[in-house]
Structures are given as C-alpha cells and as structure tokens.
Amino acid sequence: MLRCLAVMLFFAFFFLTGSSLGAQEGQGERILFHAKVFTGDAQNPYAEAVAIRGDKIVAVGSFAEVEKSVSAKAERLDLEGRSLFPGFIDSHSHSIDGGLSLISADASEKVETLDQLAPFVDSAKKTGKGMRGDVLEILGLPLEFWSHPDVLNAEFSTGAYEKQSVLLRGMDGHTAWANRALLQRAGITADFLKKLSAGERSYYGLNQDAQPNGFLVDAGVEKIEPLLPAPSADELLAAGRAAVQYNYSLGITAWLDPLASDSVLRAYKMLADRGELTSEVVAFPQVFAKDPAAELAGVQKTREAYKDVPHLHVSGIKMFADGVAEYPSQTAHLSKPYKNSGRYGDLLFDPKKFAELCVAADKQGLIIHVHAIGDGAVKEALDGIAAARKANGNSGLPHTLTHEQFVRPEDFPRFRELGVVSALQLFWAEASPDTIEILKPYLDPEIYRWQYPARSILDSGGIISGASDWPVSTANVFRAIYQAETRKGSEGVLDASQDMPREAMFYAYTRNSARAMNMDSIGSIAPGKRADLVLLDRDVLTVSPEEMRDTKVVWTMVAGKTVYRAK
C-alpha cells in the first residue's frame, strides 16, 4: 500500500505541475518551425512548419505559408531541424495491464537466461514487489523457459519455495508456470488431469509419470487466476498513471486497449474523473461468440455506462480465435497439424456462431478486433468478417485482425478486399529461439514459411497498423520499426523478403492506427486535427536503422499541451 501511495503522490505532482505548464502553452497561437515534419497525410507528407491555435492544428507547410494563418503575436518555436511527427498511436496496447507491470515484478528485458531468474525472483520476494496477496508472481519471462520444467521445479518447488506459492508468467500473456505449492492449492493434481479429455489436458504440462510439471497455457492459467487478489482501486489508479506517463515518454498519445475488463475501464474512468485522461483511448470488452445476442447486449450496456467518460470510447469487441504457436503451448489454430502432436491447435469459436456475432456487431456499429495467430485462425476470422460485409454491405468500420503470425498466401488479398486492418506486432519479427527453435521443428514448412508476412499483406493492398501488445512486448515504437525494417535477431534475419519500408511503418503508427480506432480527429498533422505531436531528437527518415532504433523523444504534446519533456 505504501508503494502504491508513493507512486500516486509522484504522478499527482506530475499532473499538477504538468497540467499548469500545458494550460499556459495551450493558450493562443504558436508556430513550430525549422523542423523535418512528417505529417502522416499521404497527400502532403512533408513540411517544415506547423501552426497551432489552442488544441488544434491550423496550418501545415512552409514557414511563409504557415505564418499567414496566425496573428503577428503568435509564439514562434524553433525546433532546430529535428523531426516533428503526429503523436504515435498504438492500435493494440493493454496499457492498464502495462501500468500494473510497471509497479510489479516484471522481468521483461531483465531476465533473459535461466541463471538470471533465481536472483530476480529472490529480490522480488524480499522487496515485496512480486507479492500479489500471498502468491509470488513474476511477469514477462522468455517462452524458452517452459522447455525446462525440471530446472524450474528444482529451483522454485523446494527449499525456501517449498511452501511459497510461485507463479511465473510468460511474456506472451498466455503461458505460465506454477510451482508445486501453487498447483496443489489450485487443485491441479494428477487425479484432476486424469479426469480431463485429451483436448482439455493439452493446456497443462505433464512429466513422464503423468504428474503436472507446472506448465500452463490459456485455460490452465485460468485455473490459477481465482487464487490471485484483484488489484485494488489505489493500485489501478497508480497503474493508470504510470501507464499514461510511460506512453507519453515514448511519444504515444492515443491507444486501443483490446481487452477492457471492468477493472481496466474503472482505471480509465478514475483517471478521467481526475482530469488526467486527455489521450483518446478506445477500449474493447471481450466476447466469446457463445450467445452473440446476449453478449452484444452486455457490450452495449457497458458502452452506455461509460459514454460520458471524456476521451474513453467503448466502440468495439475483442475476440480470441486461437492461442499461441510456440512449443510447448501449441494452441494456435493451424491449417495443418503440429508435427509432434498431430493436433491442429484450438479454434476458440464455432464458425457459424462467430459469423452471427460479426453480422450483428457490424450492424450495431461495433468494431470487431480478433486475436488470430495461426493461419487457420486467420482464415476463419476473415470468413466471419466476410459474412458481415456480405450481410450488411460495407459499413466502413475498421474490423481488425491482430498478431497474424502465420497467414496463407491466398488470404493476403482478403485484407484489402474486406477492408480489414492488420494490427501487427512486428517487434516479434526477429530470427531468435522464439521464432525458430520452438517453432520450426513442429510446423509444416509451408505454414512456417509465411511468418509475420507484413510485406505480403502490404503489397496486396492491406492496411498495416502499428501495435505493441504492451506489456507482452515493449511499446517503444522505434524498436518495433527497427525489427519491421530489418527482421534481424540473434540468429540472423527472419525472411528478409517480408521487411517493411520505414515510411510505411511511420504511417502504421499514425494514420493507420487512427483508422483502426475509427477516429479521424487524430493520426496526422493537418488543419483541423487535434494538436497531438511528438518531437524527436534525430532525422528518423534518413539515419541508419540502428540509429533510428535509438531515437529519443524530446517532448510529447496532447491537444496542444506538453505532457512529457525529456530531462
């Protein structure tokens, strides 16, 4: 509680002082000039000056052109040749969960090898940062760890951890490992597993004696969740504040939160009630396509409950078509079976029910946002959206597939034909153990060949939006663009034919992500648009990929107010 109070006091101070500064800057007129401006507007992509009046952009172009749009008293700010961009937009960010990870024991980028794990866990226990109730919880671990359950059990099911419940969560948000103490509390025993069907049992790891080895995926993780206390209101508010400031530090000024639980929505409302939510946030509750009419009625009820919350828009739904592909999870739905199991992975909806859901949601004005990783899941998700387009005509809603780790070539043009946005996490498109050792041996070569096929979707006319899946991976836009452009990793290059042009990625994180959110007031620097801007410390259009990857944000502006400034 003291830790949460300290975080809250820090962010309260920031917003009080930052809001005062922003209020002064937001008055009157300003010209931002001597800049390399990327507008995000394909009709007028580059400029050298921008004029702002209050919270709106009034002119873009040369200094002489822009100067005519404001009074002689307008403040003039020399940007010294640096890059000015529209505020970046993340079209798939679990920002409240990300905020919780910032105030919890998150091992992302801190623990990369098994020998680094024990010291991190020991510290998280000692400081209390990893304690969630009486469970020691560690977030953001590499998926390769799950191939070593014997090592994990030897370290965390004996000695000091014999009676201490321990939960290690994977960086993918789908997988975890629980020690014997926690498995026992959750009722995950050999007797429990024997009573499950083969399909149900596939969500749990087993050793040679049919005993649970601690590995869990999707439904297996859900079996543990009731043992963990929900975040308190104070923790949610602290997480929201941490998330907002973290996004601003990366130049992210708007985002789509694709798994908006009651607690997530409450966190955003608490921020808004205190005047601390000025970014546009689109939030999608999860549905399951079991009873489409009832589920959509529930979403509309939620939409009504939050309709008056400033800057928060409950305007769509989130569906899971499948799970994840890496060994030992293998829950992503493929068109050909995994070589080691003969299973196709799990399609998490009945196609007829899903089509019914899509038709009804589209008719009700709700955006459909589908997690689809396997090529079979991608096809089925596109089929459902095709049913909506056929039944209702083109509603213009930016229905979206996200992740698409594997896509069949015949489905590339369907993104354009159906007007489906592809929200890709291209930070993951690297040659590494996660994309090679724990995938390639288990997949049909024709499926594996088309991994993160961003360029093929782009060249087929599809819209690519920028997405992080934070906290599953970093929200840093430039690190993601570096991976999209180079596809480099520790083991070489992951199919160079799928590399993305840098400029296409800049559009992905601006105009195209605004499209995914169905918001035309943001996403580009153009007259009438909201003054969401980010100033960068280098010319990101011309430097090498490695230099571009290390880009720093100088300041971030939301609605004409400076909300972040580098120290």
C-alpha positions as a printed NumPy array, in Angstrom:
array([[  0.   ,   0.   ,   0.   ],
       [  2.866,   2.414,   0.849],
       [  4.463,   1.669,  -2.531],
       [  1.194,   2.423,  -4.335],
       [  0.727,   5.633,  -2.296],
       [  4.217,   6.792,  -3.237],
       [  3.535,   6.169,  -6.925],
       [  0.213,   8.016,  -6.669],
       [  1.837,  11.039,  -4.977],
       [  4.556,  11.166,  -7.632],
       [  2.097,  11.161, -10.504],
       [ -0.24 ,  13.582,  -8.709],
       [  2.707,  16.017,  -8.524],
       [  3.475,  15.465, -12.214],
       [ -0.037,  16.107, -13.382],
       [ -0.498,  19.177, -11.17 ],
       [  2.702,  20.802, -12.402],
       [  2.499,  19.423, -15.945],
       [ -1.136,  20.466, -16.366],
       [ -0.299,  24.016, -15.268],
       [  2.505,  24.231, -17.803],
       [  0.328,  22.725, -20.505],
       [ -2.543,  25.114, -19.775],
       [ -0.238,  28.087, -20.357],
       [  1.131,  26.608, -23.554],
       [ -2.311,  25.664, -24.832],
       [ -3.496,  29.292, -24.958],
       [ -3.105,  31.457, -28.048],
       [ -1.148,  30.665, -31.148],
       [  2.19 ,  29.052, -31.872],
       [  4.311,  28.338, -34.907],
       [  6.628,  25.334, -34.732],
       [  9.221,  25.842, -37.469],
       [ 12.642,  24.775, -38.768],
       [ 11.564,  21.15 , -38.468],
       [ 11.503,  17.998, -40.559],
       [  7.765,  17.4  , -40.36 ],
       [  6.254,  14.038, -41.24 ],
       [  2.54 ,  14.75 , -41.393],
       [  1.075,  11.247, -41.697],
       [ -1.036,  12.673, -44.545],
       [ -0.212,  10.844, -47.784],
       [ -1.418,  13.803, -49.87 ],
       [  1.006,  16.185, -48.149],
       [  3.546,  14.008, -46.322],
       [  6.312,  16.506, -45.538],
       [  6.518,  20.084, -44.324],
       [  8.769,  22.444, -42.382],
       [  6.349,  24.3  , -40.114],
       [  3.105,  23.824, -38.212],
       [  0.763,  26.403, -36.692],
       [ -1.348,  25.65 , -33.626],
       [ -4.221,  27.584, -32.118],
       [ -5.235,  26.256, -28.71 ],
       [ -5.646,  22.497, -29.044],
       [ -5.939,  22.394, -32.84 ],
       [ -3.622,  22.484, -35.825],
       [ -4.476,  25.393, -38.129],
       [ -1.817,  25.177, -40.846],
       [  0.982,  22.97 , -42.186],
       [  3.564,  23.768, -44.839],
       [  6.446,  26.172, -45.343],
       [  7.146,  28.823, -42.729],
       [  5.875,  31.547, -45.062],
       [  2.61 ,  29.678, -45.683],
       [  2.032,  28.813, -42.054],
       [  2.829,  32.327, -40.813],
       [ -0.148,  33.698, -42.729],
       [ -2.588,  31.561, -40.715],
       [ -1.858,  33.146, -37.323],
       [ -1.528,  36.632, -35.881],
       [  1.717,  38.562, -35.647],
       [  1.73 ,  37.873, -31.885],
       [  1.926,  34.099, -32.334],
       [  4.727,  32.462, -30.368],
       [  7.493,  31.11 , -32.584],
       [  9.339,  27.929, -31.557],
       [ 12.496,  26.96 , -33.465],
       [ 12.763,  23.136, -33.482],
       [ 16.374,  23.288, -34.694],
       [ 15.966,  20.876, -37.577],
       [ 14.598,  17.979, -35.533],
       [ 11.808,  15.629, -36.591],
       [  8.217,  16.52 , -35.737],
       [  5.631,  13.745, -36.036],
       [  1.969,  13.264, -35.284],
       [  1.58 ,  11.682, -31.857],
       [  2.116,   7.947, -32.23 ],
       [ -0.907,   5.687, -31.849],
       [ -0.708,   2.108, -30.58 ],
       [ -3.541,   0.045, -32.047],
       [ -3.162,  -2.838, -29.578],
       [ -1.911,  -1.925, -26.11 ],
       [ -3.05 ,  -3.361, -22.779],
       [ -1.984,  -0.128, -21.143],
       [ -3.557,  -0.623, -17.712],
       [ -2.014,  -4.092, -17.506],
       [  1.207,  -2.471, -18.646],
       [  0.913,   0.038, -15.836],
       [  0.415,  -2.781, -13.351],
       [  3.58 ,  -4.413, -14.683],
       [  5.48 ,  -1.159, -14.113],
       [  4.615,  -1.272, -10.415],
       [  5.095,  -5.056, -10.138],
       [  7.913,  -7.584, -10.609],
       [  8.249,  -7.501, -14.396],
       [ 11.278,  -9.418, -15.69 ],
       [ 10.971,  -8.166, -19.272],
       [ 14.443,  -7.301, -20.617],
       [ 15.9  ,  -8.018, -17.154],
       [ 15.834, -11.818, -17.222],
       [ 16.948, -13.41 , -20.479],
       [ 18.564, -16.655, -19.268],
       [ 17.61 , -19.215, -16.64 ],
       [ 20.603, -18.406, -14.463],
       [ 19.329, -14.826, -14.142],
       [ 15.908, -15.95 , -12.927],
       [ 16.577, -17.067,  -9.34 ],
       [ 18.243, -13.794,  -8.228],
       [ 15.382, -11.794,  -9.738],
       [ 12.744, -13.934,  -8.003],
       [ 14.626, -13.766,  -4.696],
       [ 14.75 ,  -9.974,  -4.91 ],
       [ 11.064,  -9.709,  -5.857],
       [ 10.182, -11.756,  -2.786],
       [ 12.476,  -9.846,  -0.454],
       [ 11.27 ,  -6.395,  -1.544],
       [  7.631,  -7.467,  -1.706],
       [  7.316,  -6.102,  -5.264],
       [  6.456,  -9.581,  -6.555],
       [  3.832, -10.381,  -3.928],
       [  0.247, -10.496,  -5.112],
       [ -1.583, -11.468,  -1.979],
       [  0.377, -14.47 ,  -0.736],
       [  1.444, -15.556,  -4.238],
       [  4.87 , -14.584,  -5.549],
       [  4.2  , -13.51 ,  -9.148],
       [  6.859, -12.73 , -11.761],
       [  5.886, -11.28 , -15.152],
       [  7.398, -11.179, -18.644],
       [  9.549, -14.314, -18.852],
       [ 11.018, -15.782, -22.072],
       [  8.944, -18.599, -23.56 ],
       [ 12.014, -20.805, -23.938],
       [ 11.98 , -21.286, -20.14 ],
       [  8.923, -23.553, -20.385],
       [ 11.064, -26.22 , -22.053],
       [ 12.91 , -26.67 , -18.73 ],
       [ 10.261, -27.569, -16.116],
       [ 12.735, -29.788, -14.218],
       [ 15.047, -26.823, -13.674],
       [ 12.145, -24.62 , -12.564],
       [ 10.858, -27.229, -10.132],
       [ 14.318, -27.823,  -8.662],
       [ 14.699, -24.094,  -8.061],
       [ 11.186, -22.985,  -7.06 ],
       [  9.386, -26.05 ,  -5.63 ],
       [ 11.974, -26.873,  -2.971],
       [ 13.895, -25.165,  -0.186],
       [ 12.732, -21.618,   0.544],
       [  9.933, -22.012,  -2.024],
       [  8.582, -25.387,  -0.908],
       [  5.597, -23.788,   0.831],
       [  5.618, -20.446,  -1.005],
       [  3.221, -20.291,  -3.978],
       [  5.102, -19.099,  -7.056],
       [  3.646, -18.095, -10.429],
       [  5.972, -17.286, -13.336],
       [  4.184, -15.667, -16.288],
       [  5.385, -15.781, -19.901],
       [  5.926, -12.665, -21.95 ],
       [  3.166, -13.761, -24.369],
       [  0.333, -13.254, -21.87 ],
       [ -0.918, -16.808, -22.499],
       [  1.536, -19.059, -20.712],
       [  2.817, -19.525, -17.171],
       [  4.49 , -21.934, -14.799],
       [  3.286, -22.679, -11.262],
       [  5.303, -24.404,  -8.563],
       [  4.012, -27.469,  -6.706],
       [  2.658, -25.437,  -3.788],
       [  0.512, -23.322,  -6.121],
       [ -0.588, -26.292,  -8.249],
       [ -1.777, -28.05 ,  -5.106],
       [ -3.759, -25.016,  -3.952],
       [ -5.409, -24.746,  -7.372],
       [ -6.346, -28.429,  -7.429],
       [ -4.121, -29.176, -10.422],
       [ -3.128, -32.714,  -9.498],
       [ -2.582, -35.967, -11.36 ],
       [ -6.109, -37.069, -10.384],
       [ -7.575, -33.826, -11.721],
       [ -5.736, -34.181, -15.023],
       [ -6.827, -37.802, -15.481],
       [-10.462, -36.698, -15.495],
       [ -9.925, -34.246, -18.344],
       [-10.371, -35.006, -22.018],
       [ -7.252, -35.12 , -24.168],
       [ -8.077, -31.66 , -25.503],
       [ -8.565, -30.19 , -22.023],
       [ -5.398, -31.85 , -20.769],
       [ -3.364, -30.158, -23.501],
       [ -3.469, -26.904, -21.515],
       [ -1.292, -28.447, -18.779],
       [  2.273, -29.707, -18.849],
       [  2.894, -33.309, -17.742],
       [  6.038, -35.226, -16.886],
       [  6.679, -38.851, -17.831],
       [  4.705, -40.065, -14.781],
       [  1.614, -38.067, -15.819],
       [  2.223, -35.642, -12.956],
       [  1.765, -31.909, -13.605],
       [  5.145, -30.27 , -14.26 ],
       [  3.882, -26.712, -13.682],
       [  3.487, -25.514, -17.273],
       [  0.141, -23.84 , -18.024],
       [ -1.386, -22.231, -21.077],
       [ -4.684, -20.37 , -21.559],
       [ -7.318, -22.499, -19.738],
       [ -4.585, -23.833, -17.459],
       [ -3.634, -20.296, -16.417],
       [ -7.318, -19.504, -15.835],
       [ -7.403, -22.311, -13.254],
       [ -4.872, -20.323, -11.184],
       [ -6.424, -16.856, -11.519],
       [ -9.034, -17.187,  -8.715],
       [ -6.195, -17.527,  -6.196],
       [ -4.884, -14.053,  -7.049],
       [ -6.493, -10.968,  -5.499],
       [ -7.853,  -8.358,  -7.905],
       [ -5.947,  -5.046,  -7.967],
       [ -7.299,  -2.503,  -5.501],
       [ -8.658,   0.868,  -6.605],
       [ -5.44 ,   2.521,  -5.429],
       [ -3.353,   0.058,  -7.423],
       [ -5.477,   0.572, -10.549],
       [ -5.147,   4.336, -10.299],
       [ -1.393,   4.087,  -9.758],
       [ -1.147,   1.703, -12.734],
       [ -3.175,   4.052, -14.928],
       [ -0.973,   6.993, -14.05 ],
       [  2.193,   5.001, -14.629],
       [  0.89 ,   3.75 , -17.99 ],
       [ -0.105,   7.189, -19.247],
       [  3.263,   8.699, -18.389],
       [  5.131,   5.727, -19.885],
       [  3.197,   6.073, -23.143],
       [  3.892,   9.8  , -23.239],
       [  7.612,   9.177, -22.702],
       [  7.542,   7.109, -25.917],
       [  5.562,   9.692, -27.888],
       [  2.364,   7.615, -27.762],
       [ -0.617,   9.962, -27.487],
       [ -3.551,   7.588, -28.133],
       [ -4.125,   3.855, -27.973],
       [ -6.567,   0.989, -28.374],
       [ -6.938,  -1.21 , -25.28 ],
       [ -8.206,  -4.537, -26.664],
       [ -9.169,  -6.414, -23.514],
       [-11.218,  -3.949, -21.489],
       [-12.322,  -5.748, -18.34 ],
       [-14.338,  -3.992, -15.654],
       [-11.144,  -3.155, -13.769],
       [ -9.495,  -1.706, -16.877],
       [-12.494,   0.504, -17.598],
       [-12.663,   1.609, -13.96 ],
       [ -8.992,   2.609, -14.1  ],
       [ -9.587,   4.812, -17.142],
       [-12.661,   6.354, -15.516],
       [-10.709,   7.158, -12.356],
       [ -8.115,   8.948, -14.482],
       [-10.809,  10.821, -16.405],
       [-12.633,  11.817, -13.223],
       [ -9.415,  13.498, -12.056],
       [ -8.807,  15.22 , -15.374],
       [ -5.793,  13.001, -16.046],
       [ -7.03 ,  11.216, -19.18 ],
       [ -6.552,  13.562, -22.118],
       [ -5.446,  10.946, -24.662],
       [ -8.069,   9.311, -26.815],
       [ -8.48 ,   5.707, -25.662],
       [-10.592,   3.117, -27.44 ],
       [-11.473,   0.099, -25.276],
       [-12.961,  -3.211, -26.393],
       [-14.639,  -5.688, -23.99 ],
       [-14.09 ,  -9.392, -24.678],
       [-16.841, -11.585, -26.115],
       [-16.882, -15.316, -26.852],
       [-19.443, -15.923, -29.626],
       [-21.319, -18.453, -27.483],
       [-24.524, -16.377, -27.297],
       [-23.95 , -13.431, -29.674],
       [-27.184, -11.547, -28.939],
       [-26.745, -11.656, -25.161],
       [-23.041, -10.856, -25.32 ],
       [-23.543,  -7.839, -27.567],
       [-26.356,  -6.627, -25.336],
       [-23.854,  -6.714, -22.469],
       [-21.34 ,  -4.719, -24.503],
       [-23.966,  -2.108, -25.34 ],
       [-24.804,  -1.846, -21.633],
       [-21.128,  -1.243, -20.889],
       [-20.962,   1.26 , -23.723],
       [-23.873,   3.164, -22.208],
       [-22.312,   3.113, -18.736],
       [-19.106,   4.773, -19.971],
       [-20.476,   7.007, -22.727],
       [-19.939,  10.216, -20.764],
       [-16.35 ,   9.498, -19.71 ],
       [-14.162,  12.053, -21.539],
       [-11.76 ,  10.577, -24.088],
       [-12.805,   6.956, -23.387],
       [-14.644,   5.184, -26.203],
       [-16.151,   1.7  , -25.83 ],
       [-16.666,   1.193, -29.541],
       [-15.871,  -2.424, -30.343],
       [-15.385,  -6.014, -29.211],
       [-12.413,  -8.322, -28.754],
       [-12.419, -11.993, -29.753],
       [ -9.82 , -14.724, -29.425],
       [ -9.729, -17.032, -32.424],
       [ -6.904, -19.164, -31.003],
       [ -3.936, -19.23 , -28.64 ],
       [ -0.183, -19.244, -29.308],
       [  2.024, -21.381, -31.541],
       [  5.288, -21.875, -29.661],
       [  6.234, -25.216, -28.096],
       [  5.01 , -26.465, -25.676],
       [  1.823, -24.35 , -25.9  ],
       [  0.775, -25.084, -29.49 ],
       [ -2.76 , -23.711, -29.073],
       [ -2.669, -21.52 , -32.193],
       [ -5.06 , -22.919, -34.826],
       [ -3.239, -24.141, -37.946],
       [ -4.415, -25.439, -41.307],
       [ -2.053, -28.415, -40.949],
       [ -1.29 , -30.28 , -37.704],
       [  1.676, -29.769, -35.407],
       [  4.241, -32.429, -36.264],
       [  4.795, -33.631, -32.697],
       [  1.151, -33.966, -31.606],
       [ -0.948, -34.365, -34.727],
       [ -3.266, -31.661, -33.319],
       [ -4.346, -28.545, -35.216],
       [ -4.45 , -26.288, -32.179],
       [ -7.708, -24.796, -30.932],
       [-10.228, -22.698, -32.81 ],
       [-11.922, -20.906, -29.935],
       [-15.263, -20.278, -31.601],
       [-17.827, -22.087, -33.701],
       [-17.549, -20.526, -37.195],
       [-21.335, -20.201, -37.595],
       [-21.722, -18.515, -34.214],
       [-18.775, -16.249, -34.97 ],
       [-20.3  , -15.221, -38.303],
       [-23.559, -14.482, -36.487],
       [-21.651, -12.348, -33.986],
       [-19.817, -10.456, -36.738],
       [-23.003,  -9.682, -38.668],
       [-24.757,  -8.405, -35.541],
       [-21.778,  -6.425, -34.198],
       [-21.183,  -4.746, -37.545],
       [-24.869,  -3.843, -37.765],
       [-24.703,  -2.32 , -34.269],
       [-21.717,  -0.171, -35.187],
       [-19.153,  -2.144, -33.171],
       [-15.592,  -2.704, -34.428],
       [-14.549,  -6.384, -34.427],
       [-10.976,  -6.97 , -33.211],
       [ -9.75 , -10.565, -33.441],
       [ -6.666, -12.24 , -31.966],
       [ -5.597, -14.687, -34.701],
       [ -2.117, -16.232, -34.732],
       [ -2.341, -19.492, -36.7  ],
       [ -3.086, -19.472, -40.423],
       [ -6.252, -21.469, -39.803],
       [ -7.468, -18.909, -37.258],
       [ -6.71 , -16.049, -39.659],
       [ -8.819, -17.679, -42.375],
       [-11.746, -18.308, -40.027],
       [-11.607, -14.759, -38.665],
       [-11.614, -13.312, -42.188],
       [-14.54 , -15.592, -43.08 ],
       [-16.585, -14.194, -40.189],
       [-15.921, -10.601, -41.209],
       [-16.723, -11.54 , -44.818],
       [-20.132, -12.714, -43.606],
       [-20.722,  -9.28 , -42.057],
       [-19.687,  -7.465, -45.232],
       [-21.973,  -9.699, -47.287],
       [-24.966,  -9.277, -44.987],
       [-24.623,  -5.564, -44.236],
       [-22.62 ,  -4.137, -47.097],
       [-19.507,  -2.13 , -46.323],
       [-20.204,  -0.377, -43.025],
       [-16.825,   1.325, -43.177],
       [-15.948,   0.003, -39.724],
       [-12.239,  -0.888, -39.422],
       [-12.603,  -4.525, -38.381],
       [ -9.166,  -5.766, -37.41 ],
       [ -7.092,  -8.905, -37.091],
       [ -4.155,  -8.729, -34.735],
       [ -0.917, -10.752, -34.414],
       [ -1.28 , -12.915, -37.604],
       [  1.926, -14.794, -37.025],
       [  1.082, -17.148, -39.905],
       [ -1.091, -16.371, -42.927],
       [ -1.868, -18.44 , -46.02 ],
       [ -0.889, -16.654, -49.264],
       [ -4.432, -16.899, -50.614],
       [ -5.586, -14.807, -47.663],
       [ -3.196, -11.883, -48.265],
       [ -5.529, -10.021, -50.692],
       [ -8.568, -10.61 , -48.479],
       [ -7.388,  -7.92 , -46.046],
       [ -7.787,  -5.334, -48.817],
       [-10.942,  -6.872, -50.25 ],
       [-12.697,  -6.911, -46.877],
       [-11.247,  -3.637, -45.587],
       [ -9.67 ,  -5.454, -42.634],
       [ -6.863,  -3.708, -40.765],
       [ -3.828,  -5.817, -39.835],
       [ -2.56 ,  -4.761, -36.376],
       [  0.851,  -6.417, -36.391],
       [  3.361,  -6.661, -33.549],
       [  6.454,  -6.589, -35.737],
       [  8.802,  -6.246, -32.777],
       [  8.445, -10.047, -32.683],
       [  9.637, -10.48 , -36.294],
       [ 13.222, -11.44 , -35.496],
       [ 15.378, -14.505, -36.002],
       [ 15.556, -15.897, -32.459],
       [ 14.708, -19.044, -30.468],
       [ 11.065, -17.9  , -30.193],
       [ 10.684, -17.853, -33.98 ],
       [ 12.995, -20.766, -34.839],
       [ 13.885, -23.428, -32.236],
       [ 10.481, -23.614, -30.515],
       [  8.503, -23.269, -33.752],
       [ 10.189, -24.513, -36.907],
       [ 10.606, -28.21 , -35.941],
       [  6.91 , -28.509, -35.157],
       [  5.242, -26.751, -38.1  ],
       [  4.596, -27.772, -41.686],
       [  7.201, -25.947, -43.845],
       [  4.522, -24.251, -45.957],
       [  2.98 , -22.734, -42.822],
       [  6.303, -21.777, -41.235],
       [  7.407, -20.089, -44.463],
       [  4.878, -17.28 , -44.022],
       [  5.78 , -15.975, -40.562],
       [  4.756, -12.358, -39.807],
       [  4.133, -11.731, -43.542],
       [  3.789,  -7.957, -43.209],
       [  5.223,  -7.049, -46.618],
       [  2.987,  -9.541, -48.423],
       [ -0.119,  -8.075, -46.779],
       [  1.09 ,  -4.528, -47.545],
       [  1.914,  -5.343, -51.174],
       [ -1.53 ,  -6.919, -51.54 ],
       [ -3.102,  -3.594, -50.588],
       [ -3.757,  -4.27 , -46.914],
       [ -3.617,  -1.626, -44.18 ],
       [ -0.945,  -2.27 , -41.553],
       [ -1.402,  -0.52 , -38.211],
       [  1.259,  -0.204, -35.537],
       [  0.702,  -2.325, -32.443],
       [  2.795,  -3.414, -29.464],
       [  0.631,  -5.71 , -27.298],
       [  2.36 ,  -3.989, -24.347],
       [  3.199,  -5.325, -21.77 ],
       [  3.641,  -8.536, -23.775],
       [  6.435,  -6.676, -25.552],
       [  7.911,  -3.202, -25.5  ],
       [  5.724,  -0.262, -26.537],
       [  8.799,   1.507, -27.959],
       [  7.772,   2.481, -31.485],
       [ 11.294,   2.784, -32.868],
       [ 12.447,  -0.579, -31.616],
       [  9.419,  -2.141, -33.305],
       [ 10.041,  -0.253, -36.556],
       [ 13.677,  -1.389, -36.494],
       [ 12.526,  -5.019, -36.332],
       [  9.929,  -4.47 , -39.042],
       [ 12.57 ,  -2.943, -41.31 ],
       [ 15.466,  -5.346, -40.662],
       [ 13.904,  -8.521, -39.148],
       [ 17.296,  -9.087, -37.517],
       [ 17.772, -11.224, -34.434],
       [ 20.341, -13.241, -32.54 ],
       [ 20.182, -15.945, -35.209],
       [ 20.307, -13.848, -38.359],
       [ 17.4  , -12.457, -40.38 ],
       [ 13.845, -13.806, -40.365],
       [ 12.848, -13.876, -44.054],
       [ 14.19 , -10.594, -45.457],
       [ 11.516, -10.651, -48.189],
       [  8.991,  -9.572, -45.553],
       [ 10.843,  -6.457, -44.412],
       [  8.751,  -3.289, -44.187],
       [  9.642,   0.127, -45.637],
       [ 10.335,   2.568, -42.815],
       [  7.906,   5.154, -44.141],
       [  5.143,   2.523, -44.257],
       [  5.74 ,   1.894, -40.557],
       [  5.506,   5.611, -39.796],
       [  2.086,   5.572, -41.449],
       [  1.274,   2.425, -39.491],
       [  1.821,   4.174, -36.142],
       [ -0.038,   7.357, -37.134],
       [ -2.725,   7.487, -39.799],
       [ -3.357,   3.735, -39.973],
       [ -3.663,   3.266, -36.223],
       [ -6.091,   6.19 , -36.114],
       [ -8.028,   4.267, -38.747],
       [ -8.009,   1.14 , -36.551],
       [ -9.518,   3.253, -33.761],
       [-12.061,   4.759, -36.197],
       [-11.009,   8.259, -35.168],
       [-10.372,  10.955, -37.768],
       [ -9.508,  13.76 , -35.311],
       [ -6.008,  12.332, -34.71 ],
       [ -3.288,  10.475, -36.601],
       [ -1.934,  13.203, -38.873],
       [ -0.727,  16.782, -38.877],
       [ -3.361,  18.619, -40.874],
       [ -5.603,  21.672, -40.391],
       [ -8.461,  20.914, -38.018],
       [ -6.774,  17.902, -36.422],
       [ -6.026,  17.824, -32.714],
       [ -2.533,  19.034, -31.849],
       [ -1.096,  15.679, -30.764],
       [  2.587,  15.979, -31.651],
       [  5.934,  14.423, -30.785],
       [  9.378,  15.971, -31.272],
       [ 12.262,  13.538, -31.882],
       [ 15.979,  14.006, -31.362],
       [ 17.125,  12.975, -34.845],
       [ 16.133,  12.795, -38.504],
       [ 14.442,   9.397, -38.39 ],
       [ 13.708,   9.429, -42.101],
       [ 17.347,   9.282, -43.187],
       [ 19.511,   7.73 , -40.439],
       [ 20.544,   4.075, -40.429],
       [ 18.163,   1.501, -38.918],
       [ 20.437,   1.174, -35.885],
       [ 20.492,   4.943, -35.295],
       [ 16.745,   5.146, -35.826],
       [ 16.18 ,   2.359, -33.269],
       [ 17.78 ,   4.515, -30.555],
       [ 15.621,   7.579, -31.217],
       [ 14.627,   9.557, -28.124],
       [ 11.513,  11.65 , -27.581],
       [ 12.294,  15.308, -26.788],
       [  8.72 ,  16.214, -25.873],
       [  5.188,  14.96 , -26.342],
       [  2.14 ,  17.155, -26.811],
       [ -1.523,  16.169, -26.41 ],
       [ -4.237,  18.606, -27.516],
       [ -1.719,  21.439, -27.58 ],
       [ -0.356,  20.805, -24.078],
       [  3.093,  19.457, -23.308],
       [  2.6  ,  16.273, -21.287],
       [  6.172,  14.947, -21.362],
       [  9.575,  16.55 , -21.703],
       [ 12.874,  14.671, -21.617],
       [ 15.164,  15.615, -18.761]])
